[in-house]
């Protein structure tokens, strides 16, 4: 049977429609973040819709359910954190100072967005499974950055870098969980927690790594930067089909 040809003007309309839907979804994600900042992490989907100036049915044309909305907001929050962390990795610093800068930038990002953190990590009123997926994704992002630091330092010492990723995931979990505890308890300053975590991380690594060669360049290698750049999160996918708002 002969295939039906798609008219160029029809294909063009479809492409414009898809682009428009993606843009609208991105706008709604930003408006949801604004609503979370204003109303707190436990806000309802109805509150998010009202803040965005749409009804819940219109909102759900772009998101399958609350879990889909939470995942989309979490991806955007991860991009925000990644933009904060990348310059700290790229800077020319001693290894211990680079780790300190990564820890400090992570904690600062969480402290500046406490309600967004709670919405992403604890997901009050949502599905626990969705929150677990988000935590895993964020730990993966931090682990990727620490892996880059470790790989460079191991290679600078002519050592096997095979354990770098496993160590990085352990360290990322340490920073992530300590940061979550700190945001809830606030029993010390951010600077103090940064110092404690940096000392613990580098104290353990120094015992494994030993001294570097004197000529070691403290800038990250191009390979490490490509590794971290590969952690960038793709843009949100389009939601359900339906009428546009």
ZAKE-519907 format. One record per residue (C-alpha): x, y, z negated. Coordinates in steps of 0.2 Angstrom, whole numbers, padded with zeros to 4 digits, always signed. Layout:
<pts>
XYZ ...
</pts>
This chain:
<pts>
+0000+0000+0000 +0007+0017+0005 +0012+0028-0010 +0002+0044-0013 +0013+0059-0010 +0014+0072-0023 +0012+0089-0016 +0026+0102-0019 +0014+0114-0027 +0007+0101-0039 +0024+0095-0044 +0028+0113-0048 +0013+0116-0058 +0017+0100-0068 +0035+0106-0071 +0029+0123-0077 +0016+0115-0088 +0029+0104-0096 +0041+0118-0099 +0027+0129-0106 +0022+0115-0118 +0040+0113-0124 +0041+0131-0127 +0025+0131-0137 +0030+0117-0147 +0047+0125-0151 +0037+0141-0156 +0026+0131-0168 +0041+0123-0176 +0048+0140-0180 +0031+0146-0187 +0030+0130-0198 +0047+0134-0205 +0041+0152-0209 +0026+0145-0217 +0036+0133-0228 +0047+0147-0234 +0032+0157-0238 +0020+0144-0246 +0032+0131-0252 +0036+0113-0247 +0020+0106-0253 +0009+0116-0241 -0004+0107-0231 -0005+0105-0212 -0020+0116-0212 -0009+0130-0220 +0004+0128-0207 -0009+0129-0193 -0017+0145-0201 +0000+0153-0203 +0003+0149-0184 -0014+0157-0180 -0021+0140-0173 -0033+0127-0179 -0027+0110-0184 -0034+0102-0168 -0023+0113-0158 -0008+0110-0169 -0011+0091-0167 -0010+0093-0148 +0008+0096-0150 +0012+0084-0164 +0005+0067-0166 +0003+0068-0185 +0011+0076-0201 +0026+0064-0200 +0029+0070-0182 +0028+0088-0187 +0040+0085-0202 +0052+0076-0191 +0052+0091-0178 +0055+0103-0193 +0069+0092-0199 +0078+0092-0183 +0077+0111-0182 +0084+0112-0200 +0098+0100-0195 +0102+0112-0181 +0103+0126-0192 +0115+0117-0204 +0126+0111-0190 +0128+0129-0184 +0134+0133-0201 +0146+0119-0203 +0154+0118-0186 +0164+0134-0188 +0171+0128-0204 +0177+0112-0195 +0185+0122-0181 +0195+0134-0192 +0214+0131-0194 +0215+0126-0213 +0224+0114-0224 +0214+0097-0225 +0209+0100-0243 +0203+0118-0238 +0193+0111-0223 +0184+0099-0234 +0181+0112-0247 +0174+0124-0233 +0162+0110-0227 +0156+0106-0244 +0153+0124-0248 +0144+0128-0231 +0133+0113-0234 +0128+0118-0252 +0126+0136-0246 +0114+0131-0232 +0103+0120-0245 +0103+0134-0258 +0097+0147-0245 +0083+0137-0239 +0077+0128-0255 +0059+0125-0249 +0064+0119-0232 +0076+0107-0241 +0062+0100-0251 +0050+0099-0237 +0063+0089-0226 +0071+0078-0240 +0057+0075-0252 +0042+0078-0241 +0029+0082-0254 +0012+0076-0248 +0019+0067-0233 +0025+0049-0229 +0040+0043-0239 +0047+0034-0224 +0048+0050-0213 +0058+0058-0227 +0070+0043-0228 +0073+0044-0209 +0077+0063-0211 +0090+0060-0225 +0098+0046-0215 +0100+0058-0200 +0107+0072-0210 +0119+0061-0219 +0125+0055-0202 +0128+0073-0197 +0139+0077-0212 +0148+0060-0210 +0152+0064-0192 +0161+0080-0198 +0171+0071-0211 +0175+0057-0200 +0183+0070-0188 +0194+0077-0202 +0199+0060-0208 +0203+0053-0191 +0215+0068-0188 +0223+0066-0205 +0226+0047-0203 +0233+0049-0186 +0245+0063-0192 +0252+0050-0204 +0253+0036-0190 +0240+0026-0200 +0225+0015-0195 +0209+0026-0193 +0198+0011-0193 +0191+0015-0210 +0188+0033-0207 +0169+0032-0203 +0165+0020-0218 +0174+0032-0230 +0165+0047-0222 +0148+0040-0224 +0152+0036-0243 +0158+0054-0245 +0143+0062-0235 +0131+0052-0247 +0141+0059-0262 +0139+0077-0256 +0121+0075-0250 +0115+0067-0267 +0125+0078-0278 +0118+0093-0268 +0100+0087-0270 +0103+0084-0289 +0111+0102-0291 +0096+0110-0282 +0084+0103-0294 +0094+0105-0310 +0106+0120-0307 +0117+0116-0322 +0132+0124-0314 +0136+0137-0301 +0138+0132-0283 +0156+0137-0284 +0159+0125-0298 +0150+0111-0289 +0160+0114-0274 +0176+0113-0284 +0171+0097-0292 +0166+0088-0276 +0182+0094-0267 +0193+0088-0281 +0184+0071-0281 +0184+0069-0262 +0202+0075-0259 +0209+0067-0275 +0203+0050-0268 +0208+0053-0250 +0226+0059-0256 +0229+0042-0264 +0225+0034-0247 +0233+0046-0235 +0249+0051-0244 +0259+0065-0237 +0257+0071-0219 +0272+0074-0207 +0279+0092-0210 +0275+0097-0192 +0256+0092-0193 +0245+0105-0185 +0230+0108-0196 +0218+0113-0182 +0206+0099-0177 +0210+0089-0161 +0200+0091-0146 +0194+0073-0148 +0188+0077-0165 +0178+0093-0159 +0170+0082-0145 +0165+0070-0158 +0156+0083-0169 +0149+0091-0154 +0141+0075-0149 +0131+0076-0166 +0120+0090-0158 +0102+0085-0159 +0092+0085-0144 +0077+0097-0142 +0060+0092-0149 +0050+0080-0137 +0034+0086-0131 +0018+0081-0141 +0002+0074-0135 -0006+0079-0119 -0021+0091-0120 -0027+0109-0117 -0014+0122-0122 -0019+0135-0135 
</pts>
